Amino acid sequence: MRLFVLAVMLFLIMNISSVFGQDEAADSYYGIQPRNLVDAPTAWTLPRGCFDVVLRAYPNGGILASTAIGLSNRFMIGISYGAEGVIAEEEPDWNPKIEFNLKLKLIDEAYYLPAFSLGFVSQGYGYYDDDLDRYVYKSKGFYAVITRSLYLYNWTVGGHAGINYSLEDDGDNDDDPTLFFGIDTQFNNNIGLVMEYDVALNDDKSGALGRGRGYMNLGLKWLYSENLEIEAILKDLLNNRGNDDLFGRELRLTYMEYF
């Protein structure tokens, strides 16, 4: 039944533009700044009347589907749902509930000022640990983030820094606020790179999954077309979880369209 609900959700959001009767996109993905790096949010939001659809494949056959809509040039909302073991021979291990994403940009980037946004996201990443009542990589929860573009000759780099407080603290009793940092850049019109570091002060106590090193993640993007982005992701490059493998591998597909 849950698989059917997920399939219906994907069908609806992939066809929503035709419901509103627009034949061509008013813009393309090339003009839209990233709303997230790998897991960490940026201060950028979707433009008004724009939506995206994201499919993310993660280890153990996991699939996470999400969509977000720009209700104005400053405010966007989104939902997500997924499960581990979707691409497998056993019954999927569904996430406990649909998760939500809200972001409000309070300050636009200017010559002397970075962009500044406040938001809330309840979606964590990786499988959901029922014993600890959390995702492997905790959701950001409530957060504040700034974004600043740096121009170096013909090369533009976006710098991002934020503070967050996750609500996933019941199982490991680790409720510290924490910090995250990251950059994004685009080498040409088709290839981009994102890198982030989550200090993970809320995942370093006894019983937590982390070992105090923080989480460093890397993503390599390919803008396949004006509306479709394909991204290869490397997770936990510092081996904070102490796995036998040095890092996790994920794949993310993002489709963007206007109403």
C-alpha positions in Angstrom: 0.0 0.0 0.0 2.8 2.4 0.9 4.6 1.6 -2.4 1.3 2.5 -4.2 1.1 5.8 -2.3 4.7 6.6 -3.3 4.0 5.8 -7.0 0.9 8.0 -7.0 2.8 10.8 -5.4 5.5 10.6 -8.1 3.0 10.4 -10.9 1.2 13.5 -9.7 4.2 15.7 -9.2 5.7 14.7 -12.5 2.5 15.7 -14.3 1.6 18.8 -12.3 2.8 21.2 -15.0 0.4 19.8 -17.6 -2.5 20.2 -15.1 -1.8 23.9 -15.0 -1.6 24.1 -18.8 1.9 25.5 -19.5 3.5 24.0 -22.5 7.0 25.4 -22.1 9.2 26.3 -19.2 9.6 30.0 -18.5 13.2 29.4 -17.6 15.6 26.5 -17.2 17.6 24.8 -14.5 20.7 26.8 -15.5 19.2 29.9 -13.9 18.2 28.3 -10.6 20.7 28.2 -7.8 21.0 25.1 -5.6 18.7 25.0 -2.6 20.8 22.3 -1.0 24.4 21.2 -1.3 24.3 17.5 -0.4 22.3 17.4 2.8 22.9 21.0 4.0 20.6 23.8 2.9 21.7 27.0 1.2 20.0 30.4 1.6 18.6 30.2 -2.0 15.0 29.3 -2.7 13.0 28.3 -5.7 11.5 31.2 -7.7 7.8 31.8 -7.6 5.8 29.3 -9.7 8.7 26.9 -9.9 8.8 23.3 -8.6 11.3 20.5 -8.5 11.1 16.7 -8.2 14.0 14.8 -6.7 14.7 11.1 -6.6 17.6 10.0 -4.4 19.0 6.5 -4.3 21.0 5.5 -1.3 22.7 2.3 0.1 20.7 -0.9 0.8 18.3 -0.2 -2.0 16.9 3.0 -0.5 14.8 5.5 -2.5 13.8 9.0 -1.2 11.3 11.0 -3.3 10.7 14.7 -2.7 9.2 17.8 -4.3 9.3 21.5 -3.4 7.4 24.5 -4.7 8.3 28.2 -4.7 5.2 30.0 -3.5 7.1 33.3 -3.8 10.6 34.4 -4.7 11.4 34.2 -0.9 9.3 31.3 0.4 9.3 27.6 -0.6 7.7 24.5 0.9 8.3 20.8 0.2 7.5 17.2 1.2 9.5 14.0 1.1 9.0 10.2 1.7 11.0 7.1 1.1 12.2 3.7 2.3 15.2 1.4 2.5 15.0 -1.8 0.5 12.8 -0.5 -2.3 15.3 -1.9 -4.9 15.6 -5.3 -3.3 13.9 -8.6 -2.9 12.6 -8.1 0.6 9.8 -5.9 1.9 10.8 -2.2 2.0 11.5 -0.6 5.4 9.4 2.5 5.1 10.2 5.8 6.8 7.8 6.4 9.7 6.1 9.4 8.2 6.1 12.0 5.4 8.6 14.8 6.1 8.4 18.5 5.5 10.6 21.3 4.3 10.0 25.1 4.7 12.4 27.9 3.8 12.0 31.7 4.0 14.6 34.0 2.6 14.8 37.2 4.6 17.7 39.0 2.9 18.7 38.9 -0.7 22.3 38.8 -1.6 23.7 42.3 -2.2 27.2 43.8 -2.8 27.9 44.0 0.9 25.5 41.5 2.3 25.1 37.7 2.0 21.7 36.1 1.4 20.1 35.0 4.7 17.3 32.4 5.2 15.5 30.7 8.0 14.0 27.2 7.6 12.9 23.9 9.0 13.4 20.5 7.5 12.4 17.2 9.2 13.9 14.9 6.5 17.1 13.1 7.5 19.1 10.8 5.2 20.0 7.2 5.1 17.8 4.5 6.8 15.7 5.3 9.8 17.0 3.7 13.1 13.9 2.7 15.1 16.0 2.0 18.3 17.5 5.5 18.3 14.4 7.2 16.7 16.4 9.0 14.1 17.8 8.9 10.6 21.5 7.8 10.2 22.2 11.4 9.1 20.0 13.6 11.3 17.7 16.1 9.7 18.8 19.7 10.1 15.5 20.6 11.9 15.4 24.4 12.6 18.2 26.3 10.8 19.6 29.7 9.8 22.0 29.9 6.8 23.9 32.6 4.9 25.1 32.4 1.3 27.7 34.6 -0.4 28.8 34.4 -4.0 32.5 34.9 -4.7 33.7 35.9 -8.2 37.2 34.8 -9.1 38.0 35.8 -12.7 35.5 33.7 -14.8 34.8 31.3 -11.9 32.0 31.8 -9.4 32.0 30.0 -6.0 29.1 30.0 -3.6 30.0 29.9 0.1 27.5 28.8 2.7 27.5 28.6 6.5 24.7 27.8 9.0 23.6 26.8 12.4 20.9 24.2 13.1 19.0 22.4 15.9 17.7 19.0 15.0 14.6 17.5 16.7 16.0 14.0 16.4 17.4 13.7 19.9 15.1 11.3 21.8 17.1 8.2 21.2 20.7 9.3 21.7 20.0 12.2 24.1 22.3 14.4 22.0 20.4 17.7 21.5 23.3 20.1 21.0 22.9 22.8 18.2 25.5 22.4 15.5 27.1 24.1 12.5 27.6 23.3 8.9 29.6 24.8 6.0 29.9 24.3 2.3 30.7 25.5 -1.2 29.3 25.1 -4.6 30.8 25.9 -8.0 30.2 25.3 -11.7 33.1 24.6 -14.0 31.1 25.2 -17.2 27.4 25.1 -18.2 27.1 21.4 -17.6 29.4 20.3 -14.7 29.2 21.5 -11.1 30.7 20.5 -7.7 29.4 20.8 -4.2 31.1 20.1 -0.9 29.9 20.4 2.7 31.0 19.7 6.2 28.6 19.2 9.1 30.4 19.6 12.5 27.7 17.2 13.9 27.9 18.3 17.5 24.5 16.6 17.9 26.0 13.2 16.9 29.1 12.7 19.0 27.9 11.5 22.5 27.8 8.0 23.8 25.2 5.9 22.0 25.3 8.2 18.9 26.2 6.9 15.5 29.0 9.5 14.9 32.6 9.4 16.4 33.2 13.2 16.7 34.8 13.8 13.3 31.8 15.4 11.6 30.4 14.5 8.2 32.0 15.6 5.0 30.1 15.0 1.8 30.9 15.7 -1.9 28.6 15.9 -4.9 29.5 16.0 -8.6 26.7 17.4 -10.8 26.0 17.0 -14.5 23.3 19.3 -16.0 22.1 16.8 -18.5 19.5 19.1 -20.0 17.8 22.5 -19.3 15.5 20.8 -16.7 17.3 17.7 -15.5 20.3 17.3 -13.2 22.2 14.1 -12.4 24.4 14.0 -9.4 26.8 11.4 -7.9 27.3 11.8 -4.1 30.0 10.6 -1.8 28.9 10.5 1.9 30.9 10.6 5.1 34.3 11.0 3.6 35.9 11.3 7.1 34.4 7.9 8.0 32.7 9.4 11.0 30.4 6.4 11.4 33.3 3.9 11.5 32.1 1.7 8.7 34.3 -0.8 7.0 33.7 1.1 3.8 35.3 4.6 3.7 32.3 6.4 2.3 28.8 5.9 1.0 27.7 6.3 -2.6 24.4 7.8 -3.7 22.7 9.0 -6.8 20.4 12.0 -7.1 18.1 13.1 -10.0 16.5 16.5 -10.0 13.9 17.7 -12.4 12.8 21.4 -12.4 9.9 23.0 -14.1 7.6 26.1 -14.0 3.8 26.1 -13.7 
